[in-house]
């Protein structure tokens, strides 16, 4: 069994006081760490993003003042490519779901075997939403109010007592389309019909995911959490690993946040970034207290891997090798997918990407998650965090059924829902800070109401702020 260790001590104030003054003068970033360790560096990992944002941080008023909500809707949510759903959410022709973002709503339809269409979710008669909060299906889209009917491409095909509606025709009153495209099993929309293609908005990401196809995955767990916080500060909590010291103490013996690498890419069309943190490399804050063997035992316990035999895990290299071997075994047994030959980096480390404005896909098997953040209604004080755990599917294997979406209200926690597992527990740790951040923004002295951001650890937040300000036309 794993030796007893008080993981909570790392996150309490007395421990933080104990490490005051600690500096990491020779703490290599992720790629350099792998090279020093003599470990394989995957080509996509070695391909560094070199963009350095130069903007000032965004003032808190943009998170708090309701006057900016309509402007964000017009300049971001009506203009940018955003994830509306996964293709597996609407697996059959005629299946459809609503995608709500702020006060907007869109109808996403599987209009053909490999075709998706998206429309403003509003009947052309008297604006009744055509699809509500639950998925629907059928060979046509019919308004529940007065039965105006549209085909799966949005064409108006029938109006009861059509003779009374002079000038109403399929040409003039079909559903209003929005741009729709797919990447990695995700269905994206963009309400701006003049916007450039999705491929431009994703930048280097499709190339980097060539050996980790997201379309060959299924949703193993699905969570939507309502949070009393602005959507921007909600997602910013996941753009850095700087908060691990006091927010995720249980992870420090397993994940080396102090070795985290950050990369940004920006070509004025795409704003994407990446964070990579090694597993089974004890965090710099606890490296003198945690042995490689203990890190391995904790990792295996967390990931449900077989407990290591006594002769494994004496070194960091062997601990990582054992975890990678057992990760291969688990996927072969559970999913029929063989990852033999893949790098240790791919199998156990955390590779988290971000695409503006709000999507977080993950690369590899270390943590194969997917996040998305959207504003809730007209309020600057509320948002929805959507989380999925995406597991690989063997080629030709049937896709497992979509799990129930666990919808967690403002006052509830992930741990209230056992099916959320480790994902829900980690989410709870983050939520303990997020709402207090929003309250703290309101409590800040107006004369100094903007964050102070680190040059490396928080560069992805700087990048997000820069992209936001460009989109909104803000000059500070």
VOPAGU-2260 file (C-alpha; in pm, 1 decimal, decimal comma):
REM VOPAGU-2260
SITE   aa  ch    i         X         Y         Z
SITE  UNK   A    0       0,0       0,0       0,0
SITE  UNK   A    1     101,8     363,3     -47,5
SITE  UNK   A    2     277,9     500,7     258,2
SITE  UNK   A    3      80,0     754,7     453,5
SITE  UNK   A    4     136,0    1112,6     345,5
SITE  UNK   A    5     -54,9    1424,6     441,3
SITE  UNK   A    6    -119,2    1574,6      99,0
SITE  UNK   A    7    -327,0    1860,4     236,9
SITE  UNK   A    8     -28,1    2008,3     418,0
SITE  UNK   A    9     115,8    2133,8      89,9
SITE  UNK   A   10    -176,9    2365,7      34,6
SITE  UNK   A   11    -214,7    2519,0     377,5
SITE  UNK   A   12     -76,0    2852,0     490,8
SITE  UNK   A   13     178,9    2707,2     733,2
SITE  UNK   A   14     339,2    2505,8     454,4
SITE  UNK   A   15     344,6    2804,7     221,6
SITE  UNK   A   16     518,1    3003,0     495,5
SITE  UNK   A   17     771,7    2721,9     526,7
SITE  UNK   A   18     874,3    2754,1     163,2
SITE  UNK   A   19     888,2    3133,4     160,6
SITE  UNK   A   20    1205,8    3245,3     -10,4
SITE  UNK   A   21    1239,6    2926,6    -214,1
SITE  UNK   A   22    1371,8    3002,3    -562,5
SITE  UNK   A   23    1411,8    2780,9    -867,8
SITE  UNK   A   24    1718,9    2917,5   -1041,0
SITE  UNK   A   25    1778,8    2610,4   -1256,2
SITE  UNK   A   26    1427,0    2476,2   -1301,9
SITE  UNK   A   27    1406,9    2372,6   -1670,1
SITE  UNK   A   28    1085,7    2403,0   -1866,0
SITE  UNK   A   29     923,9    2086,0   -1991,8
SITE  UNK   A   30    1109,0    2023,7   -2320,0
SITE  UNK   A   31    1446,3    2101,7   -2163,8
SITE  UNK   A   32    1361,0    1870,4   -1872,9
SITE  UNK   A   33    1291,6    1583,9   -2113,5
SITE  UNK   A   34    1615,8    1648,4   -2298,0
SITE  UNK   A   35    1822,0    1656,1   -1978,4
SITE  UNK   A   36    1655,3    1331,4   -1871,7
SITE  UNK   A   37    1741,7    1171,1   -2204,0
SITE  UNK   A   38    1375,5    1112,9   -2280,4
SITE  UNK   A   39    1207,0    1122,3   -2620,9
SITE  UNK   A   40    1067,5    1464,2   -2712,9
SITE  UNK   A   41     768,1    1429,0   -2948,0
SITE  UNK   A   42     804,0    1651,5   -3258,1
SITE  UNK   A   43     486,6    1846,1   -3180,7
SITE  UNK   A   44     611,0    1912,2   -2827,1
SITE  UNK   A   45     944,8    2038,1   -2960,6
SITE  UNK   A   46     758,5    2275,2   -3194,0
SITE  UNK   A   47     749,3    2580,0   -2967,8
SITE  UNK   A   48     519,2    2877,8   -2988,9
SITE  UNK   A   49     726,0    3195,0   -2971,5
SITE  UNK   A   50     459,9    3466,6   -2969,3
SITE  UNK   A   51     499,7    3714,2   -2681,5
SITE  UNK   A   52     200,4    3939,2   -2605,4
SITE  UNK   A   53     291,1    4295,3   -2514,7
SITE  UNK   A   54     -40,5    4426,9   -2385,1
SITE  UNK   A   55    -136,0    4554,3   -2042,5
SITE  UNK   A   56    -363,0    4325,4   -1837,4
SITE  UNK   A   57    -737,6    4370,8   -1871,8
SITE  UNK   A   58    -899,6    4592,8   -1604,1
SITE  UNK   A   59   -1157,4    4430,2   -1376,6
SITE  UNK   A   60   -1437,7    4652,4   -1504,3
SITE  UNK   A   61   -1456,5    4431,8   -1817,0
SITE  UNK   A   62   -1546,3    4137,2   -1594,1
SITE  UNK   A   63   -1797,7    4321,7   -1378,0
SITE  UNK   A   64   -1979,3    4597,3   -1565,3
SITE  UNK   A   65   -2301,5    4477,1   -1737,0
SITE  UNK   A   66   -2253,2    4736,9   -2010,8
SITE  UNK   A   67   -1982,2    4519,9   -2169,7
SITE  UNK   A   68   -2202,2    4210,4   -2203,4
SITE  UNK   A   69   -2389,5    4327,4   -2517,1
SITE  UNK   A   70   -2058,6    4441,1   -2668,5
SITE  UNK   A   71   -1903,5    4097,2   -2608,1
SITE  UNK   A   72   -2205,6    3933,8   -2769,7
SITE  UNK   A   73   -2171,3    4150,6   -3080,2
SITE  UNK   A   74   -1791,3    4142,7   -3114,9
SITE  UNK   A   75   -1699,4    3796,9   -2984,8
SITE  UNK   A   76   -1990,0    3552,0   -2970,5
SITE  UNK   A   77   -2138,8    3672,4   -3299,4
SITE  UNK   A   78   -1797,6    3692,1   -3470,2
SITE  UNK   A   79   -1576,6    3402,5   -3352,8
SITE  UNK   A   80   -1562,1    3028,2   -3414,0
SITE  UNK   A   81   -1682,7    2844,7   -3104,4
SITE  UNK   A   82   -1758,4    2484,1   -3007,8
SITE  UNK   A   83   -2131,7    2418,2   -3007,5
SITE  UNK   A   84   -2133,7    2041,5   -2939,3
SITE  UNK   A   85   -1962,7    1713,0   -3018,1
SITE  UNK   A   86   -2063,8    1517,9   -3330,0
SITE  UNK   A   87   -2154,6    1222,0   -3107,4
SITE  UNK   A   88   -2420,8    1437,6   -2936,2
SITE  UNK   A   89   -2625,0    1416,6   -3257,9
SITE  UNK   A   90   -2524,4    1078,4   -3406,6
SITE  UNK   A   91   -2817,7    1022,0   -3645,0
SITE  UNK   A   92   -2949,9    1224,2   -3936,9
SITE  UNK   A   93   -3220,2    1451,6   -3800,3
SITE  UNK   A   94   -3074,8    1471,3   -3448,4
SITE  UNK   A   95   -3039,0    1825,1   -3315,6
SITE  UNK   A   96   -2943,3    2022,0   -3006,7
SITE  UNK   A   97   -2953,7    2383,0   -2896,8
SITE  UNK   A   98   -2631,5    2569,7   -2828,0
SITE  UNK   A   99   -2686,5    2864,0   -2593,8
SITE  UNK   A  100   -2424,5    3130,6   -2535,4
SITE  UNK   A  101   -2525,3    3430,0   -2326,6
SITE  UNK   A  102   -2869,3    3538,0   -2452,4
SITE  UNK   A  103   -2807,7    3381,4   -2795,3
SITE  UNK   A  104   -2930,5    3040,9   -2906,5
SITE  UNK   A  105   -2841,8    2831,8   -3211,5
SITE  UNK   A  106   -2984,9    2513,2   -3356,9
SITE  UNK   A  107   -2726,9    2247,0   -3450,1
SITE  UNK   A  108   -2856,2    1968,9   -3679,7
SITE  UNK   A  109   -2702,0    1656,3   -3827,5
SITE  UNK   A  110   -2837,5    1725,0   -4174,2
SITE  UNK   A  111   -2665,2    1433,0   -4348,5
SITE  UNK   A  112   -2458,8    1128,1   -4263,5
SITE  UNK   A  113   -2141,9    1338,7   -4250,1
SITE  UNK   A  114   -2300,2    1683,4   -4266,1
SITE  UNK   A  115   -2391,2    1936,2   -4000,4
SITE  UNK   A  116   -2591,6    2256,1   -4030,7
SITE  UNK   A  117   -2651,4    2538,5   -3786,3
SITE  UNK   A  118   -2913,9    2812,2   -3766,9
SITE  UNK   A  119   -3036,3    3085,6   -3540,9
SITE  UNK   A  120   -3266,0    2895,2   -3303,5
SITE  UNK   A  121   -3572,6    3102,1   -3382,6
SITE  UNK   A  122   -3882,7    3027,1   -3589,3
SITE  UNK   A  123   -3932,7    3275,6   -3873,6
SITE  UNK   A  124   -4299,2    3310,2   -3778,1
SITE  UNK   A  125   -4308,9    3444,7   -3422,2
SITE  UNK   A  126   -3961,4    3355,8   -3294,1
SITE  UNK   A  127   -4042,3    3051,3   -3081,2
SITE  UNK   A  128   -3721,2    2857,2   -3008,4
SITE  UNK   A  129   -3719,4    2551,4   -3231,2
SITE  UNK   A  130   -3507,7    2335,6   -3002,1
SITE  UNK   A  131   -3509,3    2356,3   -2624,7
SITE  UNK   A  132   -3281,2    2230,7   -2350,8
SITE  UNK   A  133   -3315,5    1863,1   -2444,4
SITE  UNK   A  134   -3192,0    1693,1   -2764,8
SITE  UNK   A  135   -3453,8    1634,2   -3034,3
SITE  UNK   A  136   -3477,9    1432,7   -3356,0
SITE  UNK   A  137   -3691,0    1397,5   -3667,2
SITE  UNK   A  138   -3689,4    1424,6   -4043,5
SITE  UNK   A  139   -3790,3    1790,4   -4024,1
SITE  UNK   A  140   -3773,1    2077,8   -3779,1
SITE  UNK   A  141   -4122,9    2179,3   -3677,4
SITE  UNK   A  142   -4208,1    2471,8   -3453,8
SITE  UNK   A  143   -4407,1    2348,5   -3149,6
SITE  UNK   A  144   -4611,4    2671,2   -3145,6
SITE  UNK   A  145   -4776,0    2691,3   -3489,8
SITE  UNK   A  146   -4615,2    2400,8   -3681,6
SITE  UNK   A  147   -4415,0    2601,7   -3930,7
SITE  UNK   A  148   -4187,9    2330,4   -4072,8
SITE  UNK   A  149   -3833,5    2329,0   -4212,0
SITE  UNK   A  150   -3621,7    2054,1   -4365,1
SITE  UNK   A  151   -3284,5    1958,4   -4219,4
SITE  UNK   A  152   -3108,6    2215,7   -4439,1
SITE  UNK   A  153   -3330,6    2487,6   -4289,8
SITE  UNK   A  154   -3559,0    2531,2   -4592,1
SITE  UNK   A  155   -3917,2    2632,1   -4513,2
SITE  UNK   A  156   -4133,6    2347,0   -4642,8
SITE  UNK   A  157   -4479,9    2396,6   -4490,5
SITE  UNK   A  158   -4687,8    2667,4   -4327,7
SITE  UNK   A  159   -5040,3    2592,5   -4202,4
SITE  UNK   A  160   -5283,1    2812,9   -4400,3
SITE  UNK   A  161   -4994,9    2933,8   -4614,2
SITE  UNK   A  162   -5238,3    3134,1   -4825,9
SITE  UNK   A  163   -5273,0    3387,3   -4544,5
SITE  UNK   A  164   -4902,2    3472,3   -4544,5
SITE  UNK   A  165   -4846,9    3679,5   -4855,6
SITE  UNK   A  166   -4479,9    3706,0   -4947,0
SITE  UNK   A  167   -4371,9    3415,9   -4724,5
SITE  UNK   A  168   -4167,6    3166,9   -4929,4
SITE  UNK   A  169   -3878,4    2926,2   -4884,5
SITE  UNK   A  170   -3652,5    3187,5   -5041,4
SITE  UNK   A  171   -3750,9    3464,0   -4799,5
SITE  UNK   A  172   -3838,4    3276,8   -4478,5
SITE  UNK   A  173   -3618,1    2972,3   -4443,4
SITE  UNK   A  174   -3409,5    2946,0   -4126,5
SITE  UNK   A  175   -3126,7    3193,5   -4100,5
SITE  UNK   A  176   -2797,8    2999,5   -4124,6
SITE  UNK   A  177   -2471,4    3045,5   -3941,3
SITE  UNK   A  178   -2137,4    2903,5   -4046,3
SITE  UNK   A  179   -2081,7    2545,3   -3933,1
SITE  UNK   A  180   -1773,7    2323,8   -3957,7
SITE  UNK   A  181   -1607,3    2038,4   -3770,1
SITE  UNK   A  182   -1266,1    1956,3   -3635,0
SITE  UNK   A  183   -1164,7    1670,7   -3407,8
SITE  UNK   A  184   -1517,5    1546,0   -3357,3
SITE  UNK   A  185   -1627,2    1892,1   -3242,0
SITE  UNK   A  186   -1897,6    2090,8   -3418,8
SITE  UNK   A  187   -1805,4    2459,7   -3440,6
SITE  UNK   A  188   -2025,7    2750,9   -3540,0
SITE  UNK   A  189   -1965,1    3113,3   -3632,1
SITE  UNK   A  190   -2265,7    3345,5   -3668,9
SITE  UNK   A  191   -2062,1    3578,0   -3890,6
SITE  UNK   A  192   -2119,5    3461,9   -4248,9
SITE  UNK   A  193   -1827,4    3677,4   -4365,2
SITE  UNK   A  194   -1575,1    3533,2   -4120,0
SITE  UNK   A  195   -1277,1    3331,5   -4241,5
SITE  UNK   A  196   -1280,4    2950,9   -4224,3
SITE  UNK   A  197   -1244,9    2746,8   -3906,3
SITE  UNK   A  198    -902,9    2624,6   -4018,3
SITE  UNK   A  199    -767,3    2979,4   -3990,8
SITE  UNK   A  200    -902,6    3021,4   -3637,0
SITE  UNK   A  201    -740,8    2695,5   -3519,3
SITE  UNK   A  202    -394,0    2789,0   -3643,6
SITE  UNK   A  203    -133,7    2520,7   -3567,3
SITE  UNK   A  204    -366,1    2301,5   -3361,4
SITE  UNK   A  205    -483,9    2059,5   -3635,5
SITE  UNK   A  206    -121,7    1987,9   -3729,4
SITE  UNK   A  207     -29,5    1921,1   -3367,9
SITE  UNK   A  208    -326,8    1688,3   -3320,2
SITE  UNK   A  209    -248,8    1481,6   -3628,9
SITE  UNK   A  210    -128,6    1191,0   -3413,5
SITE  UNK   A  211    -402,0    1237,8   -3152,2
SITE  UNK   A  212    -725,1    1257,5   -3354,9
SITE  UNK   A  213   -1003,0    1388,6   -3134,6
SITE  UNK   A  214   -1272,1    1248,5   -3365,1
SITE  UNK   A  215   -1156,7     898,1   -3264,9
SITE  UNK   A  216   -1275,4     954,0   -2908,7
SITE  UNK   A  217   -1596,6     921,3   -2715,1
SITE  UNK   A  218   -1736,9    1113,4   -2420,8
SITE  UNK   A  219   -1683,6     896,4   -2111,6
SITE  UNK   A  220   -1798,7    1165,7   -1865,9
SITE  UNK   A  221   -1982,2    1493,2   -1923,4
SITE  UNK   A  222   -2034,9    1779,1   -1678,4
SITE  UNK   A  223   -2189,9    2124,2   -1700,5
SITE  UNK   A  224   -2127,5    2342,2   -1395,6
SITE  UNK   A  225   -2292,6    2677,5   -1333,6
SITE  UNK   A  226   -2054,0    2920,6   -1165,7
SITE  UNK   A  227   -2107,1    3267,9   -1021,7
SITE  UNK   A  228   -1813,9    3421,8   -1201,9
SITE  UNK   A  229   -1746,0    3597,3   -1530,0
SITE  UNK   A  230   -1663,1    3357,3   -1813,8
SITE  UNK   A  231   -1325,6    3524,1   -1872,5
SITE  UNK   A  232   -1188,8    3483,7   -1521,5
SITE  UNK   A  233   -1337,3    3134,7   -1517,5
SITE  UNK   A  234   -1128,5    3018,7   -1812,0
SITE  UNK   A  235    -822,7    3214,9   -1696,7
SITE  UNK   A  236    -796,8    2982,4   -1396,5
SITE  UNK   A  237    -709,9    2705,2   -1642,5
SITE  UNK   A  238    -459,0    2900,9   -1850,4
SITE  UNK   A  239    -184,6    2864,6   -1587,9
SITE  UNK   A  240     -38,2    2611,3   -1346,4
SITE  UNK   A  241      83,8    2877,3   -1105,7
SITE  UNK   A  242    -208,3    2810,3    -868,8
SITE  UNK   A  243    -115,1    2448,0    -798,8
SITE  UNK   A  244      81,8    2529,5    -479,7
SITE  UNK   A  245    -228,4    2622,8    -281,9
SITE  UNK   A  246    -519,2    2497,2    -496,1
SITE  UNK   A  247    -419,1    2140,0    -587,8
SITE  UNK   A  248    -191,9    2015,8    -306,6
SITE  UNK   A  249    -280,6    1652,0    -373,9
SITE  UNK   A  250    -134,2    1684,4    -723,2
SITE  UNK   A  251     206,3    1821,9    -625,9
SITE  UNK   A  252     370,6    1486,2    -549,1
SITE  UNK   A  253     256,5    1363,0    -893,8
SITE  UNK   A  254     274,0    1661,4   -1131,5
SITE  UNK   A  255     564,7    1903,4   -1162,0
SITE  UNK   A  256     394,6    2239,3   -1207,3
SITE  UNK   A  257     725,5    2421,0   -1162,7
SITE  UNK   A  258     848,8    2254,6   -1485,4
SITE  UNK   A  259     544,8    2375,2   -1680,5
SITE  UNK   A  260     606,8    2494,6   -2035,7
SITE  UNK   A  261     384,9    2755,5   -2200,4
SITE  UNK   A  262     362,7    2833,1   -2572,2
SITE  UNK   A  263     162,8    3093,0   -2763,9
SITE  UNK   A  264      91,4    3120,2   -3137,4
SITE  UNK   A  265     -74,5    3422,5   -3297,5
SITE  UNK   A  266    -103,0    3531,3   -3659,9
SITE  UNK   A  267    -393,6    3778,9   -3621,9
SITE  UNK   A  268    -633,0    3505,0   -3737,3
SITE  UNK   A  269    -563,5    3240,2   -3474,1
SITE  UNK   A  270    -497,3    3289,1   -3103,7
SITE  UNK   A  271    -396,0    2951,4   -2961,6
SITE  UNK   A  272    -173,7    2848,0   -2674,0
SITE  UNK   A  273     -49,8    2541,1   -2489,5
SITE  UNK   A  274      54,7    2436,1   -2140,1
SITE  UNK   A  275     252,0    2115,4   -2070,8
SITE  UNK   A  276     322,9    1974,9   -1723,7
SITE  UNK   A  277     515,6    1651,0   -1659,2
SITE  UNK   A  278     370,2    1364,3   -1455,9
SITE  UNK   A  279     562,4    1155,7   -1202,2
SITE  UNK   A  280     803,6    1443,7   -1163,7
SITE  UNK   A  281     742,3    1580,3    -813,7
SITE  UNK   A  282     670,7    1951,3    -807,7
SITE  UNK   A  283     967,3    2171,5    -726,0
SITE  UNK   A  284     796,5    2278,7    -406,2
SITE  UNK   A  285     798,6    1921,8    -270,0
SITE  UNK   A  286    1082,7    1758,8    -461,7
SITE  UNK   A  287    1288,1    1700,5    -147,7
SITE  UNK   A  288     999,2    1532,7      32,3
SITE  UNK   A  289     855,5    1300,3    -232,6
SITE  UNK   A  290    1044,2     998,2    -366,5
SITE  UNK   A  291     991,0     873,8    -723,2
SITE  UNK   A  292     845,2     555,0    -577,0
SITE  UNK   A  293     585,9     745,7    -375,4
SITE  UNK   A  294     495,8     959,5    -678,0
SITE  UNK   A  295     443,6     639,0    -877,4
SITE  UNK   A  296     223,6     480,5    -609,9
SITE  UNK   A  297       8,9     793,4    -589,7
SITE  UNK   A  298     -16,3     816,5    -968,5
SITE  UNK   A  299    -124,7     452,6    -999,1
SITE  UNK   A  300    -381,1     499,7    -724,3
SITE  UNK   A  301    -521,7     812,0    -891,0
SITE  UNK   A  302    -538,1     660,0   -1240,5
SITE  UNK   A  303    -649,7     312,2   -1143,1
SITE  UNK   A  304    -327,8     146,3   -1261,2
SITE  UNK   A  305    -187,4    -175,0   -1108,1
SITE  UNK   A  306      14,3    -117,2    -792,2
SITE  UNK   A  307     383,8    -126,9    -887,6
SITE  UNK   A  308     604,2    -417,8    -777,9
SITE  UNK   A  309     878,1    -342,8    -527,5
SITE  UNK   A  310    1150,9    -320,3    -791,3
SITE  UNK   A  311     983,2     -40,7    -989,6
SITE  UNK   A  312     994,3     335,4    -938,5
SITE  UNK   A  313    1335,0     378,8    -776,7
SITE  UNK   A  314    1405,9     663,6   -1021,7
SITE  UNK   A  315    1187,8     921,3   -1191,3
SITE  UNK   A  316    1269,7     764,8   -1528,8
SITE  UNK   A  317    1157,1     419,4   -1416,2
SITE  UNK   A  318     845,2     557,1   -1246,7
SITE  UNK   A  319     746,9     730,1   -1570,2
SITE  UNK   A  320     828,1     419,4   -1774,4
SITE  UNK   A  321     614,5     195,9   -1551,1
SITE  UNK   A  322     319,5     436,7   -1564,8
SITE  UNK   A  323     346,2     452,7   -1943,8
SITE  UNK   A  324     358,9      72,3   -1974,0
SITE  UNK   A  325      49,9      26,9   -1759,6
SITE  UNK   A  326    -135,2     306,0   -1940,9
SITE  UNK   A  327     -78,1     111,9   -2264,0
SITE  UNK   A  328    -210,0    -205,3   -2098,2
SITE  UNK   A  329    -523,0     -34,6   -1966,1
SITE  UNK   A  330    -614,9     116,2   -2302,2
SITE  UNK   A  331    -551,3    -212,7   -2481,3
SITE  UNK   A  332    -774,5    -399,1   -2235,0
SITE  UNK   A  333   -1049,5    -139,0   -2188,1
SITE  UNK   A  334   -1068,1      30,7   -2528,9
SITE  UNK   A  335    -895,0    -206,9   -2767,4
SITE  UNK   A  336    -649,0      69,2   -2861,1
SITE  UNK   A  337    -279,0     -12,5   -2874,6
SITE  UNK   A  338     -48,2     276,9   -2790,0
SITE  UNK   A  339     269,8      67,7   -2804,8
SITE  UNK   A  340     555,6     283,4   -2928,4
SITE  UNK   A  341     404,3     613,4   -2818,0
SITE  UNK   A  342     623,9     841,4   -2610,5
SITE  UNK   A  343     606,8     858,5   -2232,8
SITE  UNK   A  344     517,2    1224,1   -2282,6
SITE  UNK   A  345     207,3    1130,9   -2484,9
SITE  UNK   A  346      99,0     862,9   -2239,9
SITE  UNK   A  347     129,2    1028,8   -1898,5
SITE  UNK   A  348     189,9    1404,7   -1917,3
SITE  UNK   A  349     -62,1    1691,1   -1924,3
SITE  UNK   A  350     -82,7    1871,3   -2260,2
SITE  UNK   A  351    -354,8    2135,5   -2250,6
SITE  UNK   A  352    -438,3    2359,1   -2546,8
SITE  UNK   A  353    -657,1    2669,0   -2575,7
SITE  UNK   A  354    -826,7    2829,9   -2875,5
SITE  UNK   A  355    -979,4    3175,2   -2837,6
SITE  UNK   A  356   -1237,8    3255,8   -2722,0
SITE  UNK   A  357   -1309,8    2968,1   -2481,4
SITE  UNK   A  358   -1214,2    2613,5   -2584,8
SITE  UNK   A  359    -961,2    2380,9   -2414,5
SITE  UNK   A  360    -883,3    2049,9   -2589,2
SITE  UNK   A  361    -615,1    1821,1   -2441,7
SITE  UNK   A  362    -353,3    1620,2   -2633,2
SITE  UNK   A  363    -240,7    1271,3   -2534,1
SITE  UNK   A  364    -363,1    1025,2   -2272,8
SITE  UNK   A  365    -224,8    1183,5   -1954,9
SITE  UNK   A  366    -541,2    1387,7   -1902,8
SITE  UNK   A  367    -769,9    1353,7   -2202,2
SITE  UNK   A  368   -1011,9    1626,7   -2103,6
SITE  UNK   A  369   -1200,7    1898,4   -2290,4
SITE  UNK   A  370   -1322,3    2226,4   -2139,8
SITE  UNK   A  371   -1545,4    2501,7   -2269,0
SITE  UNK   A  372   -1666,3    2824,6   -2105,1
SITE  UNK   A  373   -1971,3    3030,4   -2203,3
SITE  UNK   A  374   -2148,6    3328,7   -2046,6
SITE  UNK   A  375   -2486,9    3254,2   -1893,9
SITE  UNK   A  376   -2770,5    3484,6   -2000,3
SITE  UNK   A  377   -2717,1    3860,5   -1979,4
SITE  UNK   A  378   -2524,9    3860,6   -1652,4
SITE  UNK   A  379   -2151,7    3934,1   -1626,8
SITE  UNK   A  380   -2159,0    3741,4   -1296,9
SITE  UNK   A  381   -2247,7    3393,1   -1422,5
SITE  UNK   A  382   -2107,4    3138,3   -1664,2
SITE  UNK   A  383   -2116,1    2768,6   -1750,5
SITE  UNK   A  384   -1809,3    2546,2   -1745,1
SITE  UNK   A  385   -1850,8    2235,9   -1961,5
SITE  UNK   A  386   -1613,6    1942,9   -1905,2
SITE  UNK   A  387   -1579,0    1618,6   -2098,5
SITE  UNK   A  388   -1352,3    1321,2   -2049,3
SITE  UNK   A  389   -1268,7    1190,7   -2396,1
SITE  UNK   A  390   -1136,9     835,5   -2426,7
SITE  UNK   A  391   -1001,1     671,2   -2744,7
SITE  UNK   A  392   -1199,9     427,3   -2959,4
SITE  UNK   A  393   -1046,1     138,3   -3151,1
SITE  UNK   A  394   -1077,8     163,9   -3528,8
SITE  UNK   A  395   -1402,2      -0,9   -3638,8
SITE  UNK   A  396   -1533,6     -42,6   -3284,0
SITE  UNK   A  397   -1885,9      77,8   -3200,6
SITE  UNK   A  398   -1904,8     414,0   -3028,1
SITE  UNK   A  399   -2018,6     377,1   -2665,3
SITE  UNK   A  400   -2347,9     550,2   -2581,2
SITE  UNK   A  401   -2333,2     913,5   -2478,5
SITE  UNK   A  402   -2346,3     939,9   -2097,3
SITE  UNK   A  403   -2595,0    1155,2   -1915,6
SITE  UNK   A  404   -2476,4    1512,9   -1883,5
SITE  UNK   A  405   -2432,4    1586,0   -1513,3
SITE  UNK   A  406   -2572,5    1935,4   -1467,0
SITE  UNK   A  407   -2439,9    2091,6   -1147,6
SITE  UNK   A  408   -2613,5    2400,7   -1012,9
SITE  UNK   A  409   -2445,7    2703,9    -857,5
SITE  UNK   A  410   -2468,5    2576,4    -499,9
SITE  UNK   A  411   -2367,5    2216,7    -578,8
SITE  UNK   A  412   -2027,4    2048,3    -604,6
SITE  UNK   A  413   -1885,1    1781,1    -829,4
SITE  UNK   A  414   -1833,7    1555,9    -527,0
SITE  UNK   A  415   -2213,8    1558,2    -481,8
SITE  UNK   A  416   -2225,9    1348,9    -800,5
SITE  UNK   A  417   -2013,0    1031,4    -767,8
SITE  UNK   A  418   -2017,0     971,7   -1145,0
SITE  UNK   A  419   -1793,8    1277,2   -1194,8
SITE  UNK   A  420   -1508,0    1093,2   -1021,0
SITE  UNK   A  421   -1166,0    1257,0   -1014,6
SITE  UNK   A  422   -1276,1    1520,2   -1266,1
SITE  UNK   A  423   -1542,7    1648,6   -1029,5
SITE  UNK   A  424   -1305,2    1653,6    -733,6
SITE  UNK   A  425   -1041,6    1860,2    -915,8
SITE  UNK   A  426   -1314,9    2090,3   -1047,6
SITE  UNK   A  427   -1430,0    2151,8    -688,9
SITE  UNK   A  428   -1078,7    2255,1    -587,9
SITE  UNK   A  429   -1077,1    2516,2    -863,2
SITE  UNK   A  430   -1428,9    2637,3    -786,6
SITE  UNK   A  431   -1328,3    2720,2    -429,3
SITE  UNK   A  432   -1117,6    3002,8    -571,9
SITE  UNK   A  433   -1318,8    3109,2    -875,0
SITE  UNK   A  434   -1617,9    3269,4    -706,5
SITE  UNK   A  435   -1390,9    3436,4    -450,8
SITE  UNK   A  436   -1190,9    3585,2    -740,0
SITE  UNK   A  437   -1507,7    3744,7    -873,4
SITE  UNK   A  438   -1594,4    3885,4    -530,0
SITE  UNK   A  439   -1237,8    4006,9    -491,6
SITE  UNK   A  440   -1256,5    4195,3    -820,8
SITE  UNK   A  441   -1555,6    4382,0    -684,4
SITE  UNK   A  442   -1366,4    4451,5    -361,4
SITE  UNK   A  443   -1054,5    4587,6    -533,9
SITE  UNK   A  444    -951,6    4952,5    -504,2
SITE  UNK   A  445   -1080,3    5111,9    -829,1
SITE  UNK   A  446    -751,2    5299,4    -862,2
SITE  UNK   A  447    -562,2    4969,0    -904,3
SITE  UNK   A  448    -832,8    4737,7   -1035,6
SITE  UNK   A  449    -639,6    4515,7   -1273,6
SITE  UNK   A  450    -427,4    4199,6   -1225,0
SITE  UNK   A  451     -50,0    4170,0   -1206,2
SITE  UNK   A  452      58,8    3886,3   -1437,5
SITE  UNK   A  453     376,9    3677,5   -1442,1
SITE  UNK   A  454     586,4    3689,9   -1759,5
SITE  UNK   A  455     600,7    3311,1   -1808,9
SITE  UNK   A  456     359,4    3133,8   -1576,2
SITE  UNK   A  457      70,1    3360,7   -1677,8
SITE  UNK   A  458     170,1    3447,9   -2033,7
SITE  UNK   A  459    -134,5    3262,5   -2170,8
SITE  UNK   A  460    -359,6    3496,0   -1971,2
SITE  UNK   A  461    -170,7    3790,4   -2120,6
SITE  UNK   A  462    -228,7    3637,9   -2463,6
SITE  UNK   A  463    -599,2    3590,1   -2393,8
SITE  UNK   A  464    -629,1    3951,0   -2275,9
SITE  UNK   A  465    -458,7    4072,3   -2591,9
SITE  UNK   A  466    -692,5    3870,0   -2817,1
SITE  UNK   A  467    -994,2    3991,1   -2618,2
SITE  UNK   A  468    -890,3    4353,3   -2649,1
SITE  UNK   A  469    -833,0    4316,7   -3023,3
SITE  UNK   A  470   -1176,0    4164,8   -3067,0
SITE  UNK   A  471   -1342,7    4432,8   -2856,8
SITE  UNK   A  472   -1145,3    4721,4   -3005,5
SITE  UNK   A  473    -999,4    4821,2   -2667,5
SITE  UNK   A  474    -684,5    5031,7   -2652,8
SITE  UNK   A  475    -522,8    5066,0   -2309,6
